[in-house]
Amino acid sequence: MKIKRFGVAAVALAAAGVLTLAGCSTSNEPAAPEGDSTAIITVNNTEPQNPLIPTNTNEVGGGLVLQNIFAGLVYYKADGSVENDVAESIESDDAQTWTIKIRDGLTFTNGDPVNAESFVKAWNYGAALDNAQLSSYFFESIEGFSYDENVAELPGLEVVDDLTFTVKLKQPESDFPLRLGYTAYFPVPESAWEDIEAFGENPIGNGPYMLDGEGAWAHNERIDLVKNEDYDGPRAAANGGIDMILYATTDAAYADLQGGNLDVIQEIPDSAIQTFETEFEGRSVNQPAAANATLTIPDRLAHFSGEEGHLRRQAISHAINREEITDVIFNGTRTPATDFTSPVIDGYSDELEGADVLDFDAELAADLWAQADAIAPWSGSFEIQYNADGPNQGWVDAVANQLKNNLGIEAAGKPIPTFAEHRTLITERQADTAFRNGWQFDYPSMFNGLGPIYGTGAGSNDGDYSNPEFDKLLDEGASASDVEEGIEKFQQAQEILFEDLPSIPLWYTNATGAWGEQVDNVEFGWDSWPILHQITKSE
């Protein structure tokens, strides 16, 4: 093929299609918005599942913290477009071997240098089998990565000099730089390797914020961040810090927002869905985001493997009236799913073969369930595990009632007190029921909505799904040199998912949130998170 030189701008435009790159320079940034530069912004969050190690954090509670205390090679703007942060350049002649140059003079908040070694060591640690990192899958495409044996140092990673390293992939992947703003690719300071677990409790980053001293993470209570005055990048904080309040429920967070005791809420509880846009007129958001909700049913559960399981998955999907739930329970803040990704991601289609399994059809659902009963009679109750500290009970109860009415079975929710406990049961394979699941895209690419969740052995493959044909299409899509060819492969891969239904797509999640009268410049990004560094506050 004709050799082309790829850089971040070219990749953002070619691989994402809808994305535009404002520029790779971190200079000429707009003037800081007005407000008290020392003011502390309060925002709700959930207790992180694990110590805050970048390669072992794959859930939103920890992710929001890491995104603000670390700076990656690139970052994602509100619209999903990509700009360099730590990187000076990311280039390749063949989309397989990438040369990455780091800006000079950058440091972590303890003074350790941000250099090539700080990236390469962190990536090697994340990829090594013995370290069992939840995000190891993100290094799968690098030469030398293995799921079968421990590789302490990937041969595809090489430090060239203090500010330069190269990455050799197993195959050409033109969207590789697009991934590099995700938490798994963040650098780690040299001092962390003395005790990586202790580092996870008090992480030292290089981003616009840092933890406010020892004990800043008071588990199940709060995580306090202060401005990093030495951060030299495009996300300089316009405020003095962020206090993340770890609420037991979003209802409690919403009550604090109403009472003026919380500045920003990043998720609206069921109880306020009907009223929040009126109550916080001009100070709320309800916009499409790269996020979805699914119901995962591991095939290790009784009655959900083989042909019987295939029939029951189809029956459950047809028994759910998504339109009714998104209208009545969510008041239009969700959209019924028609694929496994998101409408805001380039390549989305609502006309994929097999997508009709998501259509509500109570009669067909009952017939499919009866066919499954002919193989092995159903007994017991169908339960749906969910975290009670998020706005989930309303929709779980609604789905359970629809399954009762349309399949003639007992069904109920199974609440788990916190998101961290919910996720731990799932990742340790101790969840003995179906469970609430979903995906907030790590970077704006169709591959990211499929590979990490359904690829064999992937870190977020919570149902342990495996299909060699699906994996093959994923690889072909990722290595395609033509954008449309890649999208076609990913769409074909989804058609296999519609046949197997390892998870049942429910709906796409809008970014919903609201903020108090004292804060301004509040914006929610493509990934549904509030952009905290630009928020201002008048004391």
N, C-alpha and C positions, 0 to 999 in steps of 0.2 A: 504494500500500500504506500501511498505517498506520505512521507514523513512530515509531520506538522509539529510545531513547537507549542506545547500546551502551557498555559499559565492559569492563575486563579480566575481571572476575568473570563477567559475563553471557556473554561470549564463551567463556570456558573451559568453562562449563557447557553452553552451547548447541552450540558447534562440536565439542567433544570428547566430549560425552555422558557418558562414564564419569568425567570429571575433576571434582574438587571444588576450590574455591579456599578456602584457609584464611583469607585476608584480604589486603588490599593494603598494609597498614601494615607497616613494617619495625621497628616497636617491639614491646615485650612479647615478645621472643624468649626461648626457654628459656635457663636458666643454662648457661654453658659447661661441658661435661663435664670431669671430673677428669682430670688427667694433667700431665706436664711441658709447660708452654706454650712452652718453647724447643726441645723435641725435634724432630728432623728425621725425617720419614717417607720411607722409600724405597719406590718402586713401579716396576715395569717399564713400558717404553714402546717405541715404534719411532721411528726417525729420521723427522722430518717431511719431507715431499716437497719443500716449498718454503719460502722465507723466510716468517716468521710474520706475514703480513698478513691481517687478518680476512676480507677479501673474496676472498682467493686461497687459502684453506685449506679443503679439502673432504674431508680424510682424517683418520683417527682419531689418528695420531701427533701431528700439529700441533693437532688439535682439542682434545685433552686439555690441552695447554699453554694454549691461548687461553681455554678455559673457566675456567681458574683464575687467569689474570693480568688478565683483563678482567671487567667487569660490564656487562651489557646492560640494556635498559629493563626486562625481566622475566627471571626465571629459573625453572627447572623443579625442583620438589621431587622426592623419591625416587619418589613414585607418579605423577609426570607432571603433577601439578597446578601451577598457575601463580601466582606472586606477583610483585609489583613489586620491582624492585631500584633502578635509577637513576630510573625513572619515578615521578612523583608521581601522575599520572593519564594514562589513554589512553582517549579518549572520542570518540563519533561519534553524530550524529543520524540518519544514513542508511547507515552501514557503508561509505561510499565516501570521505568526507572525514573524516580523523581528526585530532584535536588532541592533541598529546603535550606534557605538562608535565614538566619535569625537576626533581628535588629540588635545592634551593639548597645551595651550599657544597661541592659535590663537586669533587675534583681528581684528575688523573692523578698518578702517582708522581713526576713531575718538576715538579709544581706547576701545570702548565697546567690551566685550568678545564674541567670536564666541562659543556658547555653545548650549546645547540641546534646551533651551528655545527659542533661536533665530531661530531655524528651526520650532519648534512646533507652536509658535505664528504665524509665517509667513504662515504656511500651513493651520492653522485654519482660518486665515483671508482670504486666497485664496479660501477656500472651502465654507465659509458661504454665504448663499443665499442672505442676505441683502447687501453684499458688491459687488455683481454683477461683479465679476472679470472674465475677458475673458478666463482665463485659469483654471477656477474652475473645469472643466471636468477632469483635471489631478488628482484630489483627489477623484474622484467618487468611486474608488475601496476600499477606506479606510472605515472601519466600522463606521457607523453613518452618512455618507454623505447623503444629501437629496436635491432633486430638488424642493421639495414641501414645506418644512418648514425650517426656519433658525436654524442652529445648530452652536452656537458660538464656542463650543469646541468639536471636534470630540472625541467620546469615544475610537476610535481606535488609538489615539495618546496619549502617556503617557511619561512624563519626569521621568526617573528613578533616575538619579543624574545629576550633572552639565554637564557631558560629554557623557551621555547615554540617548537615548530615544528608545521607541519601537513603531512599527507600526503594527497594526492588520488589515488585509484586510478582505473583505467580503468573499473571497474565495481564495484558493491557486493561486498564480501568480508567476511563477518561473522567469519571466523577470522583476519583479518589480525593482531590483537595476539598471537595464539597463536604466531606465527612469531618474535616479536621477541627471544626468548632465544637464537636461533641466532647463531653466530659472525659470519655475514655482516653482521649488523645492529649489531655493536659499534661504539662511538665510537672515534675516533682523535685523538690530541692534535695541536695546531697545529704543534708542532715536527717532527712526522713528515714533513710535506710538503716539508721542505728536502731530504730524500733518503729516499724511501720504501723503496728496496731496502735501505739501511743500517738503516733502522728495522726491517725484517723480520728482520734478524739479531739485533737487540737491542731487541725491542719494549717500549714503555712503555705500561702499561695502567692500569686503575683498579679492579682486582678485589682479591680477598682475598690474593693473592700478587703478587710481582714477581720478575723475574730477579735473581739474586744478582750484580749488577755485570757489567761488560764481560767477555765470554768465558764467561758462564754456560752458554751453549749450546756445548758441546764436541761437534762433529759426530760422529755414530756412536758416541759414548761416553756422554754424560749431559747433562741439562738441570737446573740447580739453581735452585730457587725459594725465596725467603724470604718470611716474613709481611709483608704491607703493613700497617703499624701505623695508617695513616691511612684505611684502608678503613672506610666507614660504611654498612654494609648488612647484609642478613640472613644473609650467609655468612661471618661473621667466623671466622678460622682459630683452631682450638683447639690448634694445634701451631705450631712455629717455622718450618716450611718443608717443602718437598717436593723430594727428589732423584729425578728420573726417570732410571732407568738404561736405556740404549738397548742392549738385548741383541741378539746376532746370532741367537739362537734362544730360544724359550720354554722349551726343555729346560734351557738354562743358567740362566735366571731361576728355574725351579722348583728346581734344585739349590741355588741361593743361598738360596731360601726354606727349604729343608730344613736348610741349614747355619746358619740364623740370620743370614744376610747380606743378606736382603731382607725388608722388612716386609709388603708386599702384592703379590700377583701378580694381574693383571686378566684373565688368560686361561690356561687349563690346557692343557699340551701333550698330544699324543696318548698319549705314554708313561705319563701319570699319570691318564688319564681313569677307569680302572677302580678306582683306589685313593685319589684325593685326598680324597674325602669321609670315608673311614675314617681316613686318615693325619692329616687336619686336622679331626677331629670337633669340631663346635662352632665351628670357625674356617674355614668354607668356605661357598660359596654356589653354588647351582645353581637358578636361577629364570628364568621366561620374561622375555624382553626384546624391545624393539622393534627387532629386527635379523633379517636374513635372508641367505641365501647363494644365489648364482645362478651360472650358467655362461653367459657372454656369447659369442656367435658373430657377429661383425660380418658383414653381408652382402657386404662387400667381399672376403671370403675366397673363393677358388675353390670352387665346388660349393655355395655357401650363399646364392645369390640366386635369385629367380624361383621357379617351381614345383619345380625340383629342390631348392633350398634349403629350401623349405617342407616337403617330404617328409623331408629329412634331419634337420631340427630335430625334427620329430615322432618320427622313429625313435630319435634319441638320447635324447629324453625318456622314451619308453616302455622303452628298454633299461636305464635306471638303476633299480635296486631301492633306493629311498630308505629304506624301512623297515629293510632289512638293514644298510645303512651306518650309519644313526642308532643302531641297536641294537648292532652289533658294533664299529664303529670309535669311535663317540661315547658308547657306554654310556648312552644315554638323555639326553644333554645337548643333543641336537638333536631336532627334531620334523619329520617329512616335510612339505614344503610342499603346501598346497592352494590358495594364491593368491599374489599378488605383493606382499602387504603383511606383516601380522603379526597373530596372534591377540589381542595385547594392545591393538590399535588399534580404536577404535570403528568399526563398519561392516564388520568382517571377516566373511567367509562362506566356508564350505567346500562350498557348493553352487552355485557359479557355473557358468554354461553354458560348456562347453569345458574345464573343469578336469580332465576324465577323460584329457586328454593327459598328465597327470602320473602316471597309473596305470602300474605295472610290468606289461608284457606283452611278453615276449621274442619270441613268435611274430609279433605285430603289428609289432614293431620291425623284425624281419628282412624282413617283407613290404614295409614302407614304404621301407626302404633299397634293396630290389631294384627297386621302382618308380622310385626316383631314379636307380639305375644304368642303367635303361632309357633315361633321358633323356641322361645323360652318365656313363660308367663312372667309378667312384671309383678313385683311385690315391694311393699314399703313406700317411702315418700321420696320424691325428687326434691333435693335441697339445693339452695344457691347460697354459697358462702360470700359474704361481703363485709367490708369494713364499715363499722357503725359511726366512725368519726367523719365520714364524708356523706354527701347528700345521695344516699343509695337506697334507703329503706322504701321510699315511695315507689320507685320503679321496680324494685325486686318484688315487693308485695303485688304489684300490678301484673308482672310476668307470672308469678306463682298462681294468681287467680285465673289468668287466662289458660294456663296449663291445666288447672283443675277443671275448668269449664269445658275446654275443648278436647282434652284427652281422657277425662274421667279418672284422674289419678289424684293422690294427695301430693301437694307441693307447698313448699314454704321457704322463707329466707332463713339463713343461718348467720346471724350477726357475730362479727369478731370485733372486740372493742376498738382497736387501732389499726391504721393502715400498715404500720410496721409489723404487727402481729399477723395480720392477714397475709402480707407478703412472705413472712418467714414460713408460715405453714405451707405456702405454695412452693417456695424455692427449696424447702427441705422435703418436699413430696409427702407432706403429712396431711394435706387437704384430702378428705375422703368423700367429697361431694363435688358437684359442678361449682364453679366460682366466677365471680365478677372479675372481668379483666378489661384491658383496653390498652391503647398505645398512644402516647404523645410523641410525635416524630422527633428524632434526635437531630436530623438534618433534612432539608427539603428535597427528598428523592424517593421515588416509588420503591426502590430497592430497600430503603430503610423501613418501610412499612410491611415488608414481607420477610426478608432474610433473617433479621434478629429474632423474629417471633416463630417462624415456621421452618427455618432451615434446620437440618439435622444437627443436633448438638448445640444449637445456638443458645446463648446465655439467657434469653428471654423466652425460650421455647418451653413455656410452663406446662404444656400438655404432653411434652416428649413426642411430638409428631415427627414422623420420618417418612418421606416418599422420595426415592431416588430420582424419579422423573421430575418432580418439583425442584429438587436440588439442581438438576442438570439445567433446567430452564433458567433458574436464578443465575447460575454461572454464565450461561450464554448471554443473558441480558446484561449482566455486569460488565462483560468483556466486549460487548458490541461497540464497534467504532462509530456507528451511526445511531443518533438519538432515537429515531423512530423504530429502528430495528430492536433496540434495547427495550423500548416500551412494549413492543409487540410480544417479546419473550416474557416480560413480566405479566402481561395480560393473560397469556397462555398458562403461566404458572398459577394465576388466580383461578382459572377454570378448573384446575386440579383441586384447588382448595374448596371450590363449590361442590365438587363431587365427594370429597372426604370429610368436609366440615369439622376439622380439628377444633375450631372455635366457631361459634355462630355469631356473625356480625349483627349488631343490634341497631346502632345509630352513630352518626357523626356528632361530635361534641363541639358546640360553640364555645368560644372564650366568653365567659360571663363574669362580670365583676362590678364593683362600685367603689367610690371613694368619698372621703369627707370634704367639708368646705374649706379646710385649711390647706389642702394640697392641690397642686396644679401640675401640668405637663405629664399627666398620667396616660400611658399608652400601653396596650396589650399587643404582644407580637404574634407572628404567624403560628407560634407553638403554644399559644394560649397563656403564656406567662406575662405578668406585668414587667415592664422594663424599668427596673428599680433605680438605676443610676441617674436617670434623667428627671426623676420626680423632685419637685420643689415644695417647700412648706413655709408658710408664714406663721411665725410664733405669736 
